[in-house]
Amino acid sequence: MAPSNDHPGERTAQDPIKLIGVRDTALSVDEVFTAVGDDAAGGTALFVGTVRNHDGGADVDSLGYSCHPSAEAEMRRIAEKVVAEYPVRALAAVHRVGDLAVGDLAVVVAVSCPHRGEAFEACRKLIDDLKHEVPIWKHQKFSDGTEEWVGAC
């Protein structure tokens, strides 16, 4: 059955971008999940990126994220592209900057859509584009004393 747009839940959300942020404090999965709550959404997809204890075969002790002043504006631009491409009811994305330890949350994004498939696809597009396009850089410190800078996210 094709949507008729007669029901308010089938109409486009007023402003589906509910939360965009770059923060130097701990991130909250609950905050992001709550931000994308929408009674017209049948599916919500959430992605949580954490600091892992290894990269490229080396043990990671810690890392730091830094960003260009335009990072938050770029996140919004990408969110707007996702909203234009998918039937997004609500979208949220936050990224951490500063020094993080293994296990800390680095990024949390979520998207709610009328159906689960759309939510999965939109969430994947959101995190993939954030990772490739937002000017956020990672400085990894390894157990052997070496370190490296990694491009966007």
Phi, psi and omega in degrees: 000124180285143178298140180262347184062015177281331181270137181306329180290344179266352178276159179297138177295146182304299176224092185290346178276102187267331185204124174224131180195151170242123188230151175255017177238166182304142180271156181237118174298319180299318180299315182292315180298316179297322182298331183262008177297132181205125183297341180270358181266128176265349180216137175231128177246135183231134175237134178237119176261127181241161176283121180266166186269010180205159173198129178058034179084002180247148178283129179262128176270317181195174174206166177228142175250139172227161183215161173283151179303339180275000187303314182294320177296321177293322176299317179297318179301316179293318178300319179297322177296317180296316179298324180288333185267335184234159179279066186285128173273321180203148183217143177214145178207130175225143179231142181268145169233164182102192182275131180233153177254164176305132180096343179293152175282128179258326182207142176223124177228151178209149179219135172244139182220169178301327184228155185297319182300316178296320180296315178300312183296315181295319179295318178297317178299316181300307183291321180296316180289323175301315182298323185269339189242338183276133182284076175236132184240145182250131177246105183268141176243124185260158182299332181277006178094351179276168178209163178207152173260137178241134181303189189330120184051000000 
